[in-house]
Amino acid sequence: MLDKCLGARRGYQIRRAMRHGKVTVLCLLMTVIVLRGTIGAGKFGTPEQDFNDLRGHFHSRKRVEPHRVLEEVSTESGRSSAQSESTQSSSSSSSSSNSYETFDISKILVDEGKEEKRDPSKPYALGPRISDWDEQRAEWLRKNPDYPNFIRPNKPRVLLVTGSSPKPCENPVGDHYLLKSIKNKIDYCRLHGVEVFYNMALLDAEMAGFWAKLPLIRKLLLSHPEIEFLWWMDSDAMFTDMAFEVPWERYKDSNFVLHGWNEMVYDQKNWIGLNTGSFLLRNCQWSLDILDAWAPMGPKGKIREEAGKVLTRELKDRPVFEADDQSAMVYLLATQRDKWGEKVYLENAYYLHGYWGILVDRYEEMIENYHPGLGDHRWPLVTHFVGCKPCGKFGDYPVERCLKQMDRAFNFGDNQILQMYGFTHKSLASRRVKRIRNETGNPVEVKDELGLLHPAFKAVKASTS
């Protein structure tokens, strides 16, 4: 029909255009179906909804496109940076980790510079020679009456000093037990009006190990003239009698109080005749002098090694190892008793130091038969875990026994604190606590069993001015 009306050529063009139109409509329909399946235009709504949703989709796409491009650029940049640092991929991964368990702590422990080297031709000294400290201190106390060296009659101002390495312990649990130990010391000192100084700095690299306490003690004596007694205590020692008050009146004529026995030190020269893990040192010129006499065996290296040979030869039953502060003090007192002995008090009426091996298995017996406040073998003031070395890699005793007994010693002392507030550990081996006293509406009338809430030895006389 079209050929007759329009001619054969024109009819052919029209038929071809119609075929192309059909294909175009079919393509448009397929495009709409694909878009609906991809972006959910209109959620199968009306054509008007489809149109509005399509317009909104493309409009929002234009808005977020720059942000998406920036993110992609950042990602590509990060990728290329990571590829350029492929040799350090493992360290980068660990440094960005959120896990404390897998983090290598040595990465942030920085020791800057080199240690200062002492002139080996000069004898070792803790510091400049001081010969008039008593006079300097007396003048300072006179000018500073608000800082008396005695809190009340027969109650000296005391500073308890302890500490640990500036680096973390060499085993996973060591720092936890150091925390328990300092918590224990703080409890006792709070009850007895004793100040606390915790040190983590090695003041003199040459006096590392056993000897690190000496430079620190001297520095604190000179920096705190208001302190009458400095009480040194090792980090592996714990208070186990919270009610025992040191008999300060007994030491009115003494400058140095250590746990020990006269016959073992002066007669037998036994290297364990005294213990330097817990001692009292008066702030005076005599104390500076004995520190100066004590220190020369301490510098690490050849001096300490050679001094160790002398100590092993001269002291009874001493094993072969480098010079330690305890053996050096036994040797000093035994060989120079006339010079130092008169002012040294070797205490054994109570446990200023108590060897853990003979005490910890008897705690239940003590609880059954005795009470806090005795300080001696019946209820030791201090339990000292000599040889356990809880912060090191290896100890002298089985680790399980040491840690188990340190927990028991801590709880033994902690029970005396908790009972003030109506609690106690369920057992000496347990971290959990139980209530032992009911709450009351009149808390100020509560009196704890041991009288430690407001003990007489902590009372301070009010000023009448």
Disulfide bonds with the S-S distance in Angstrom:
Cys169-Cys391 1.95
Cys388-Cys402 2.10
